[in-house]
Amino acid sequence: MSRSDYNIKLKVYLALLPDVFVQTDAFDGRHALREKCILKRLLKVWQLVAAMLLMVTIAHADLDPHPSTLPGSTLDEVSHVGKGWCHSGDNDALRTSLLDVDALKRHFRDIFAFVTDVARIDETTWGDACQFRAHMGLSDEHMSAALVKVYREAAEGKRGLPEGNRDLPWHERYQHKALDWLGVCSDLSARAFLLEVAENKAEKTCLRKAALLSYIRVASPDETKRALIRFLIEDERMDAGQRAAIYKGAQEVYAESGALKRRAIRSSLIVAAAREETQGGFECVDGILAGWSDIYRRSHERLALLKQHAGEAAKQPHGYLTNAVFHVNTNLVDLKVRDLNGFGAVNDSMDDQSRSFLLDLAADRKYSYDLRGSMLRRFLVNADAEGTKDTLMRFLIGMDRVQYPYPAYRDAMMFVFDKADEFKQRAILATLQVVAAREDRIGEFLALDDLLVKRSDRYRRSRQRLHLLEGHALRMPHDQVYFDKKLLLFALADARKFWRRTDVSMCLENLKAQDFGQALSAQEIAKWGGTLNTGAISLASLYESSSSELPESRSRIRWYVVLSVAGVVSVALVCWRLRVRRRRKAGV
């Protein structure tokens, strides 16, 4: 057990003891007892006994084998282990047998029979398909040939069956999963087959939806655009229920796609939203687009569509819906002629479509960290206050949180902050205050804390900052590098010297509800950091204060001086006393 784990257990144990026995050191997180020798030995004996009891329990546990592993078991026929569903490790014999298309077809049927028992039929299993292909080393052409056979045999098997036949659902399950797994095969024959199923109006909605979603997953961005235009907007347009299913299914494809594919899906759905006649269909696609793009959510075109589809009572202005500052392209002709396979959409004029594309590039983990950071910084420079707040929350708190956030902290508080107006500066400081409360890595927190201190004296004196620093001090492991420990000690000593405390808001819900696009009241200004220091911050001076000070606080230094003086005086008195005694003995 590491020293850090031991200290956590000791802390929990000591919480049951009276405070008089406990002495807390908040600088390195150690909790020592005045009678520590006895208690530490008792704890070590208790841990040793617990470990021995655990090993004895495991050794004597009656663990029966699974029935499917016993010889002659009938469960072997439906066991996913027996059918090769677990693809961990090398299995040369199985891989060799699957080189035959018919054998692979039968293997797929066994897999789909198991999958449909543990997952919904309409739940995509692209991850399982990718794992199978990686472990078996099969080509896309070989897999697609077997999957097409599974689909065609299932379609032939259900032909002529009455509606209530018990075999009918199984045939449809095989069809659906075959279309689903074709979503990882990028060969031309697979894509042609998927389009063939999607355009077959005699097929069920679930099958047409699965075929179209699998197609746009493996198609190029421009092919994705053309397919969505074909089935959502133009002559082969699906009905309202099928379109709603495509809108919802596109969310999973969008989440797994790169920046170019995301731009194609989003651009096509924006044009489709402008052509939705039903209120339910528009609300479905509108909610999805608003979650994807802040540009669309605050666009003039969306506001007009909301008023068009809303009733008379709902046409009145409501909150952020009136804060329309962007434009999105709803022109079908323009969408058709645009080539979405390249980066040509990002131009020097930085229109609203380009800004949204920059965010997709910043969130796409296929690209290098430097490129993504550059795209994020370029967007923040051109965004307004609300867009800056939403983007920082997305990349520093939300699902697209960057792995190394310090460059984003530095760019926002130095490069972007110095060029921003007052509204945008308020948004940056408020958002990063909330981020600081959620930063669990001590090095990143200390870097962000140093930037916030240089921008806001109210944050520097706040109770919230002191609580965060003390929390990081208690959780700091003993093997932490000295550089972080020195920064923490300096920041903690700086936060403790203020006897009149202030308060700042670190609540995420309050941040989401606050509109930074307009002037703030005095109470709101105080809540989000008070008076701002708008002077430029030099990158070289970020750690000047910490490097010029000792790790110990001034109060501790004073105590060291007092104790040293007291020690010198005590030694002098003892020496003087001994000298007096010697003189008295010599006189006697």
C-alpha positions as CSV (number, residue, x, y, z in Angstrom):
1,M,0.0,0.0,0.0
2,S,1.3,3.4,-0.9
3,R,1.9,6.1,1.7
4,S,-0.9,8.2,0.2
5,D,-3.4,5.3,0.6
6,Y,-2.2,4.7,4.1
7,N,-2.7,8.3,5.0
8,I,-6.3,8.3,3.6
9,K,-7.2,5.2,5.7
10,L,-5.5,6.9,8.8
11,K,-7.5,10.0,8.2
12,V,-10.8,8.1,8.2
13,Y,-9.9,6.2,11.4
14,L,-8.9,9.4,13.2
15,A,-12.2,11.0,12.4
16,L,-13.7,8.7,15.1
17,L,-11.3,10.0,17.8
18,P,-11.5,13.2,19.9
19,D,-9.8,16.2,18.5
20,V,-7.4,16.4,21.3
21,F,-5.5,13.4,20.0
22,V,-5.2,14.7,16.5
23,Q,-2.7,17.2,15.0
24,T,-3.3,18.2,11.4
25,D,-0.7,19.5,9.0
26,A,-2.6,21.1,6.0
27,F,0.6,21.7,4.0
28,D,1.4,18.1,3.1
29,G,-1.8,16.3,4.1
30,R,-0.2,14.2,6.9
31,H,-2.3,13.6,10.0
32,A,-0.1,12.6,13.0
33,L,-1.0,11.4,16.5
34,R,0.8,12.4,19.6
35,E,0.5,8.7,20.6
36,K,1.3,7.7,17.1
37,C,3.5,4.7,17.7
38,I,0.9,2.5,19.3
39,L,-2.0,3.5,17.0
40,K,0.1,3.0,13.8
41,R,1.2,-0.4,15.0
42,L,-2.4,-1.4,15.7
43,L,-3.5,-0.2,12.3
44,K,-0.7,-2.2,10.6
45,V,-1.8,-5.4,12.5
46,W,-5.4,-4.7,11.5
47,Q,-4.5,-4.4,7.9
48,L,-2.5,-7.6,8.0
49,V,-5.4,-9.5,9.6
50,A,-7.8,-8.1,7.0
51,A,-5.6,-9.2,4.1
52,M,-5.2,-12.7,5.5
53,L,-9.0,-13.1,6.0
54,L,-9.6,-11.9,2.5
55,M,-7.2,-14.5,1.0
56,V,-8.7,-17.3,3.1
57,T,-12.2,-16.3,2.0
58,I,-11.2,-16.4,-1.7
59,A,-9.4,-19.7,-1.3
60,H,-12.4,-21.4,0.3
61,A,-15.1,-19.9,-1.9
62,D,-17.3,-22.5,-3.6
63,L,-17.1,-21.2,-7.2
64,D,-18.9,-23.6,-9.6
65,P,-18.1,-23.5,-13.3
66,H,-20.6,-22.0,-15.7
67,P,-22.8,-24.8,-17.1
68,S,-21.9,-23.9,-20.6
69,T,-18.3,-24.9,-20.0
70,L,-19.2,-28.5,-18.9
71,P,-18.7,-31.3,-21.4
72,G,-21.9,-32.2,-23.3
73,S,-23.8,-29.1,-22.2
74,T,-26.6,-28.1,-24.4
75,L,-25.9,-24.4,-23.5
76,D,-22.8,-24.7,-25.6
77,E,-25.0,-24.3,-28.6
78,V,-26.0,-20.7,-27.6
79,S,-22.9,-19.7,-25.6
80,H,-21.2,-16.7,-27.1
81,V,-17.9,-18.0,-25.8
82,G,-18.4,-21.3,-27.6
83,K,-19.3,-19.4,-30.8
84,G,-16.2,-17.2,-30.8
85,W,-17.8,-14.0,-29.6
86,C,-14.9,-13.3,-27.2
87,H,-12.1,-12.2,-29.6
88,S,-9.4,-11.5,-27.0
89,G,-6.1,-13.0,-28.0
90,D,-5.1,-14.8,-31.1
91,N,-7.3,-17.5,-32.5
92,D,-5.6,-18.7,-35.7
93,A,-7.9,-21.7,-36.2
94,L,-11.0,-19.5,-36.0
95,R,-9.5,-16.9,-38.3
96,T,-8.6,-19.4,-40.9
97,S,-12.1,-20.9,-40.9
98,L,-13.7,-17.5,-41.4
99,L,-11.8,-16.9,-44.6
100,D,-14.7,-18.8,-46.3
101,V,-17.7,-16.5,-46.9
102,D,-20.3,-19.1,-46.0
103,A,-18.5,-19.9,-42.7
104,L,-18.3,-16.2,-41.9
105,K,-22.0,-15.8,-42.7
106,R,-22.9,-18.5,-40.2
107,H,-20.6,-17.0,-37.6
108,F,-22.3,-13.6,-38.0
109,R,-25.7,-15.3,-37.5
110,D,-24.5,-16.8,-34.2
111,I,-23.1,-13.4,-33.1
112,F,-26.3,-11.6,-34.0
113,A,-28.4,-14.2,-32.1
114,F,-26.4,-13.4,-29.0
115,V,-26.2,-9.6,-29.4
116,T,-30.0,-9.3,-29.8
117,D,-30.4,-11.0,-26.4
118,V,-28.3,-8.4,-24.6
119,A,-29.0,-5.2,-26.6
120,R,-32.0,-3.6,-28.2
121,I,-32.5,-4.3,-31.9
122,D,-32.2,-0.7,-32.9
123,E,-29.1,-0.1,-30.8
124,T,-26.0,0.3,-33.0
125,T,-23.1,-2.0,-32.4
126,W,-20.4,-0.4,-34.6
127,G,-17.9,-0.8,-31.7
128,D,-18.4,-4.5,-31.7
129,A,-18.0,-4.7,-35.4
130,C,-14.8,-2.7,-35.3
131,Q,-13.4,-4.9,-32.6
132,F,-14.3,-8.1,-34.5
133,R,-12.6,-6.8,-37.7
134,A,-9.5,-5.7,-35.7
135,H,-9.1,-9.1,-34.0
136,M,-9.9,-11.3,-37.0
137,G,-7.9,-9.2,-39.5
138,L,-10.6,-9.5,-42.2
139,S,-10.9,-7.2,-45.1
140,D,-13.9,-4.9,-45.7
141,E,-14.8,-6.7,-48.9
142,H,-14.8,-10.1,-47.2
143,M,-17.0,-8.9,-44.3
144,S,-19.4,-7.1,-46.5
145,A,-19.9,-10.1,-48.8
146,A,-20.9,-12.2,-45.8
147,L,-23.1,-9.6,-44.2
148,V,-25.0,-9.1,-47.5
149,K,-25.6,-12.8,-47.6
150,V,-27.0,-12.7,-44.0
151,Y,-29.3,-9.9,-45.0
152,R,-30.5,-11.5,-48.3
153,E,-31.1,-15.0,-46.6
154,A,-33.0,-13.4,-43.8
155,A,-35.1,-11.4,-46.3
156,E,-35.8,-14.6,-48.3
157,G,-36.6,-16.5,-45.1
158,K,-39.3,-14.1,-43.9
159,R,-41.0,-13.9,-47.3
160,G,-44.4,-15.5,-47.2
161,L,-44.5,-15.9,-43.4
162,P,-47.7,-14.8,-41.7
163,E,-47.6,-11.7,-39.5
164,G,-47.7,-13.5,-36.2
165,N,-45.1,-16.1,-37.0
166,R,-42.5,-16.5,-34.2
167,D,-39.6,-16.7,-36.7
168,L,-40.4,-13.4,-38.3
169,P,-38.8,-11.2,-35.6
170,W,-35.6,-13.2,-35.8
171,H,-35.3,-12.7,-39.5
172,E,-35.7,-8.9,-39.1
173,R,-33.1,-8.9,-36.3
174,Y,-30.6,-10.6,-38.6
175,Q,-31.4,-8.0,-41.3
176,H,-31.0,-5.1,-38.9
177,K,-27.7,-6.2,-37.5
178,A,-26.3,-7.0,-40.9
179,L,-27.1,-3.4,-42.0
180,D,-25.7,-2.2,-38.7
181,W,-22.3,-4.0,-39.1
182,L,-22.0,-2.9,-42.7
183,G,-21.4,0.5,-41.2
184,V,-17.8,-0.4,-40.7
185,C,-17.2,-1.6,-44.3
186,S,-16.1,1.2,-46.5
187,D,-15.9,-0.8,-49.8
188,L,-17.9,0.3,-52.8
189,S,-20.1,-2.8,-52.9
190,A,-21.2,-2.3,-49.2
191,R,-22.1,1.4,-49.8
192,A,-24.0,0.6,-53.0
193,F,-26.0,-2.1,-51.1
194,L,-26.8,0.3,-48.2
195,L,-28.1,2.9,-50.6
196,E,-30.2,0.2,-52.4
197,V,-31.9,-0.7,-49.1
198,A,-32.4,2.9,-48.0
199,E,-34.2,3.8,-51.3
200,N,-36.4,0.6,-51.1
201,K,-39.8,2.1,-50.0
202,A,-41.1,-1.5,-49.4
203,E,-38.8,-2.0,-46.5
204,K,-39.6,-1.2,-42.9
205,T,-38.6,2.2,-41.4
206,C,-36.1,0.7,-39.0
207,L,-34.2,-1.1,-41.9
208,R,-34.2,2.0,-44.1
209,K,-32.9,4.1,-41.2
210,A,-30.2,1.6,-40.3
211,A,-29.1,1.4,-43.9
212,L,-28.9,5.2,-44.3
213,L,-27.1,5.7,-41.0
214,S,-24.5,3.0,-41.8
215,Y,-24.0,4.6,-45.2
216,I,-23.3,8.1,-43.9
217,R,-20.9,6.6,-41.4
218,V,-18.6,5.2,-44.0
219,A,-19.3,7.7,-46.9
220,S,-17.1,10.7,-47.6
221,P,-18.4,14.1,-46.4
222,D,-19.7,15.1,-49.8
223,E,-21.4,11.7,-50.3
224,T,-23.0,12.2,-46.9
225,K,-24.3,15.6,-47.9
226,R,-25.8,14.2,-51.1
227,A,-27.4,11.2,-49.3
228,L,-29.0,13.4,-46.7
229,I,-30.3,15.9,-49.3
230,R,-31.7,13.0,-51.3
231,F,-33.6,11.3,-48.4
232,L,-34.5,14.3,-46.2
233,I,-35.2,17.1,-48.7
234,E,-35.7,16.2,-52.3
235,D,-37.9,13.8,-54.3
236,E,-37.0,10.6,-52.5
237,R,-37.8,12.3,-49.2
238,M,-38.8,10.0,-46.4
239,D,-42.0,10.6,-44.5
240,A,-42.2,12.6,-41.2
241,G,-41.7,9.6,-38.9
242,Q,-38.7,8.3,-40.9
243,R,-37.1,11.7,-41.0
244,A,-37.4,12.0,-37.2
245,A,-35.7,8.6,-36.9
246,I,-32.9,9.8,-39.1
247,Y,-32.4,13.0,-37.1
248,K,-32.1,11.1,-33.9
249,G,-29.9,8.4,-35.3
250,A,-27.6,11.0,-36.9
251,Q,-26.5,12.1,-33.4
252,E,-24.5,8.9,-32.8
253,V,-22.8,9.2,-36.3
254,Y,-22.1,12.9,-35.6
255,A,-20.5,12.1,-32.2
256,E,-18.1,9.5,-33.8
257,S,-17.2,11.5,-36.9
258,G,-14.4,13.8,-37.8
259,A,-14.6,17.6,-38.4
260,L,-15.4,17.3,-42.2
261,K,-18.2,14.7,-41.7
262,R,-19.7,16.8,-38.9
263,R,-19.8,19.8,-41.1
264,A,-21.6,17.8,-43.8
265,I,-24.2,16.4,-41.4
266,R,-24.8,19.7,-39.7
267,S,-25.1,21.7,-42.9
268,S,-27.5,19.2,-44.4
269,L,-29.7,19.1,-41.3
270,I,-29.9,22.9,-41.2
271,V,-31.2,23.0,-44.7
272,A,-33.6,20.2,-43.8
273,A,-34.9,22.1,-40.8
274,A,-35.7,25.1,-42.9
275,R,-37.9,22.7,-45.1
276,E,-39.7,20.9,-42.3
277,E,-43.5,21.4,-42.6
278,T,-44.5,19.6,-39.3
279,Q,-44.0,21.2,-35.9
280,G,-42.9,17.8,-34.4
281,G,-40.3,17.3,-37.1
282,F,-38.9,20.8,-36.8
283,E,-38.7,20.5,-33.0
284,C,-36.8,17.2,-33.3
285,V,-34.1,18.5,-35.7
286,D,-34.0,21.9,-34.0
287,G,-33.2,20.5,-30.6
288,I,-30.4,18.4,-32.1
289,L,-28.9,21.3,-34.0
290,A,-29.1,23.6,-31.1
291,G,-27.0,21.1,-29.0
292,W,-24.4,20.8,-31.8
293,S,-23.8,24.4,-32.7
294,D,-24.0,27.6,-30.7
295,I,-23.9,29.4,-34.1
296,Y,-27.2,27.8,-35.1
297,R,-28.7,28.2,-31.7
298,R,-28.2,32.0,-31.8
299,S,-28.9,32.5,-35.5
300,H,-31.5,34.8,-37.1
301,E,-32.7,31.9,-39.3
302,R,-33.5,29.8,-36.3
303,L,-35.4,32.6,-34.6
304,A,-37.5,33.0,-37.7
305,L,-38.2,29.3,-37.9
306,L,-39.2,29.1,-34.3
307,K,-41.7,31.9,-34.8
308,Q,-43.0,30.2,-37.9
309,H,-43.6,26.9,-36.1
310,A,-44.7,28.3,-32.8
311,G,-48.3,29.2,-31.9
312,E,-49.5,32.7,-31.4
313,A,-48.9,32.6,-27.7
314,A,-45.3,31.4,-28.1
315,K,-44.3,34.0,-30.7
316,Q,-43.4,36.5,-28.0
317,P,-39.7,37.1,-27.3
318,H,-38.2,34.6,-24.8
319,G,-34.8,35.0,-23.3
320,Y,-31.8,34.0,-25.4
321,L,-33.9,33.3,-28.4
322,T,-34.0,37.0,-29.1
323,N,-30.2,37.2,-28.9
324,A,-29.7,36.4,-32.6
325,V,-26.3,37.6,-33.7
326,F,-25.3,35.0,-36.4
327,H,-26.5,33.7,-39.8
328,V,-26.5,30.1,-41.0
329,N,-26.9,29.0,-44.6
330,T,-30.4,27.4,-45.4
331,N,-30.0,27.7,-49.2
332,L,-30.3,24.3,-50.8
333,V,-28.7,25.4,-54.1
334,D,-25.6,26.7,-52.3
335,L,-25.3,23.5,-50.3
336,K,-25.4,21.4,-53.4
337,V,-22.6,23.2,-55.2
338,R,-20.3,23.3,-52.1
339,D,-17.5,20.7,-51.9
340,L,-17.4,19.5,-48.3
341,N,-14.5,17.1,-48.7
342,G,-11.8,19.7,-48.0
343,F,-11.0,22.6,-45.7
344,G,-12.1,25.3,-48.2
345,A,-15.0,26.4,-45.9
346,V,-12.6,28.1,-43.5
347,N,-11.8,31.4,-45.2
348,D,-10.4,34.8,-44.1
349,S,-13.8,36.4,-43.8
350,M,-14.6,34.0,-40.9
351,D,-18.4,33.7,-41.6
352,D,-20.6,31.9,-39.2
353,Q,-20.3,28.5,-40.9
354,S,-16.5,28.8,-40.7
355,R,-16.7,29.5,-37.0
356,S,-18.8,26.4,-36.4
357,F,-16.3,24.4,-38.5
358,L,-13.4,25.6,-36.4
359,L,-15.1,24.2,-33.3
360,D,-15.4,20.8,-35.0
361,L,-11.7,20.9,-35.8
362,A,-10.8,21.8,-32.2
363,A,-12.9,18.9,-31.0
364,D,-11.6,16.3,-33.5
365,R,-9.1,14.1,-31.7
366,K,-7.7,12.8,-35.0
367,Y,-5.7,16.0,-35.5
368,S,-2.7,17.1,-33.5
369,Y,-3.0,18.9,-30.2
370,D,-1.3,22.1,-31.6
371,L,-3.7,22.3,-34.6
372,R,-6.8,21.8,-32.3
373,G,-5.5,24.5,-29.9
374,S,-4.9,26.9,-32.8
375,M,-8.4,26.4,-34.1
376,L,-9.9,27.0,-30.6
377,R,-7.8,30.1,-30.1
378,R,-8.9,31.4,-33.5
379,F,-12.5,30.9,-32.7
380,L,-12.3,32.6,-29.3
381,V,-10.7,35.7,-30.8
382,N,-13.7,36.1,-33.1
383,A,-16.5,35.0,-30.8
384,D,-18.7,37.3,-28.7
385,A,-19.1,37.1,-24.9
386,E,-21.8,34.4,-24.9
387,G,-20.1,32.3,-27.6
388,T,-16.9,32.5,-25.6
389,K,-18.6,31.3,-22.4
390,D,-20.3,28.4,-24.2
391,T,-17.1,27.4,-26.0
392,L,-14.9,27.5,-22.8
393,M,-17.5,25.4,-20.9
394,R,-17.6,22.9,-23.8
395,F,-13.8,22.4,-24.0
396,L,-12.9,22.9,-20.3
397,I,-15.9,21.3,-18.5
398,G,-18.1,19.5,-21.1
399,M,-17.7,16.3,-23.1
400,D,-15.0,17.8,-25.4
401,R,-12.8,18.6,-22.5
402,V,-9.2,18.9,-23.6
403,Q,-6.6,16.6,-22.0
404,Y,-4.1,19.3,-21.3
405,P,-6.1,22.5,-20.5
406,Y,-3.3,24.8,-19.5
407,P,-2.7,26.2,-23.1
408,A,-6.4,27.0,-23.2
409,Y,-6.2,28.8,-19.8
410,R,-3.2,30.8,-21.0
411,D,-4.7,31.7,-24.3
412,A,-8.0,32.8,-22.8
413,M,-6.6,34.8,-19.9
414,M,-3.7,36.4,-21.9
415,F,-4.1,36.4,-25.7
416,V,-7.9,36.6,-26.0
417,F,-8.5,38.6,-22.8
418,D,-6.2,41.5,-23.8
419,K,-8.0,41.9,-27.2
420,A,-11.6,41.5,-25.8
421,D,-14.1,44.1,-24.8
422,E,-15.5,44.4,-21.2
423,F,-18.4,41.9,-21.8
424,K,-16.1,39.3,-23.2
425,Q,-13.5,39.8,-20.4
426,R,-16.3,39.2,-17.8
427,A,-17.4,36.1,-19.6
428,I,-13.8,34.7,-19.6
429,L,-13.1,35.4,-16.0
430,A,-16.5,34.0,-14.8
431,T,-16.1,30.8,-16.8
432,L,-12.6,30.1,-15.6
433,Q,-13.7,30.7,-12.0
434,V,-16.2,27.9,-12.4
435,V,-13.5,25.8,-14.2
436,A,-11.1,26.3,-11.2
437,A,-13.7,24.7,-8.9
438,R,-13.7,21.6,-11.1
439,E,-10.0,21.3,-11.8
440,D,-8.8,18.2,-9.9
441,R,-5.2,18.2,-11.1
442,I,-3.0,20.3,-8.8
443,G,-0.6,21.5,-11.4
444,E,-3.3,22.7,-13.8
445,F,-5.2,24.3,-10.9
446,L,-2.2,26.2,-9.6
447,A,-1.5,27.6,-13.1
448,L,-5.1,28.7,-13.5
449,D,-5.2,30.1,-10.0
450,D,-2.2,32.2,-10.7
451,L,-3.8,33.6,-13.9
452,L,-7.1,34.4,-12.0
453,V,-5.2,36.1,-9.2
454,K,-3.5,38.5,-11.6
455,R,-6.9,39.4,-13.2
456,S,-9.1,39.7,-10.1
457,D,-8.3,40.9,-6.6
458,R,-11.7,39.8,-5.4
459,Y,-11.0,36.3,-6.4
460,R,-7.6,36.4,-4.7
461,R,-9.3,37.4,-1.4
462,S,-12.3,35.0,-1.7
463,R,-13.3,32.3,0.7
464,Q,-13.8,30.0,-2.3
465,R,-10.2,30.2,-3.4
466,L,-8.9,29.5,0.2
467,H,-11.2,26.4,0.4
468,L,-9.9,25.1,-3.0
469,L,-6.3,25.5,-2.0
470,E,-6.8,23.8,1.4
471,G,-8.6,21.0,-0.4
472,H,-5.7,20.5,-2.8
473,A,-3.2,20.7,0.1
474,L,-5.0,17.8,2.0
475,R,-5.2,15.7,-1.1
476,M,-1.6,16.3,-2.2
477,P,0.4,13.1,-2.4
478,H,3.8,12.9,-0.6
479,D,5.7,12.0,-3.7
480,Q,4.5,15.2,-5.5
481,V,7.2,17.1,-7.2
482,Y,8.7,20.0,-5.2
483,F,7.8,22.6,-7.8
484,D,4.1,22.0,-7.3
485,K,4.4,21.9,-3.6
486,K,6.3,25.2,-3.5
487,L,3.6,26.8,-5.6
488,L,0.9,25.4,-3.4
489,L,2.5,26.6,-0.2
490,F,3.0,30.1,-1.6
491,A,-0.6,30.3,-2.9
492,L,-2.0,29.0,0.4
493,A,0.0,31.4,2.5
494,D,-1.2,34.3,0.2
495,A,-4.8,33.2,0.6
496,R,-4.7,32.9,4.4
497,K,-3.4,36.4,5.1
498,F,-6.8,38.1,4.3
499,W,-8.9,38.5,7.4
500,R,-11.8,40.2,5.5
501,R,-13.0,37.6,3.0
502,T,-15.0,38.2,-0.2
503,D,-17.2,35.8,-2.2
504,V,-17.2,34.9,-5.9
505,S,-19.6,32.5,-7.7
506,M,-18.3,29.1,-8.8
507,C,-21.7,27.6,-9.6
508,L,-22.1,26.1,-13.1
509,E,-25.9,26.6,-13.1
510,N,-25.5,30.3,-12.3
511,L,-22.9,30.6,-15.1
512,K,-25.2,29.0,-17.6
513,A,-28.1,31.3,-16.7
514,Q,-26.0,34.5,-16.7
515,D,-26.1,36.6,-19.9
516,F,-22.8,38.3,-20.5
517,G,-23.9,39.9,-23.7
518,Q,-25.3,42.9,-21.8
519,A,-24.1,45.2,-19.0
520,L,-24.0,43.6,-15.5
521,S,-25.4,45.0,-12.3
522,A,-23.2,45.8,-9.4
523,Q,-24.1,42.6,-7.6
524,E,-23.4,40.6,-10.7
525,I,-20.0,42.3,-11.2
526,A,-19.1,41.5,-7.6
527,K,-20.3,37.9,-8.0
528,W,-18.2,37.3,-11.1
529,G,-14.9,38.7,-10.0
530,G,-15.3,42.4,-9.2
531,T,-13.0,45.0,-10.7
532,L,-10.8,43.5,-13.4
533,N,-7.1,44.0,-14.0
534,T,-6.9,44.6,-17.7
535,G,-3.2,45.1,-17.9
536,A,-1.2,42.7,-20.2
537,I,0.3,39.6,-18.4
538,S,3.7,38.5,-19.5
539,L,4.2,34.7,-19.9
540,A,7.6,35.0,-18.4
541,S,6.2,36.6,-15.2
542,L,3.6,33.9,-14.4
543,Y,5.7,32.3,-11.7
544,E,7.9,35.3,-10.7
545,S,6.0,35.7,-7.4
546,S,6.4,32.1,-6.4
547,S,10.0,31.8,-7.4
548,S,11.0,35.0,-5.5
549,E,9.4,33.8,-2.2
550,L,10.3,30.9,0.1
551,P,7.9,28.0,0.3
552,E,7.2,28.9,4.0
553,S,4.7,31.7,4.7
554,R,5.7,34.8,6.6
555,S,4.0,33.7,9.8
556,R,6.0,30.5,9.8
557,I,9.2,32.4,9.2
558,R,8.4,34.7,12.2
559,W,7.9,31.6,14.4
560,Y,11.2,30.2,13.2
561,V,13.0,33.4,14.1
562,V,11.3,33.6,17.6
563,L,12.2,29.9,18.3
564,S,15.8,30.5,17.2
565,V,16.1,33.5,19.4
566,A,14.5,31.6,22.3
567,G,17.0,28.7,21.8
568,V,20.0,31.0,21.8
569,V,18.8,32.7,25.0
570,S,18.1,29.3,26.6
571,V,21.6,28.1,25.8
572,A,23.2,31.3,27.1
573,L,21.2,31.0,30.4
574,V,22.3,27.4,30.8
575,C,25.9,28.3,30.2
576,W,25.7,31.2,32.6
577,R,24.2,28.9,35.3
578,L,26.9,26.3,34.9
579,R,29.6,29.0,35.2
580,V,28.0,30.3,38.4
581,R,27.9,26.9,39.9
582,R,31.6,26.2,39.1
583,R,32.6,29.5,40.8
584,R,30.6,28.7,43.9
585,K,32.3,25.2,44.1
586,A,35.7,26.7,43.6
587,G,35.0,29.3,46.4
588,V,34.0,26.5,48.8
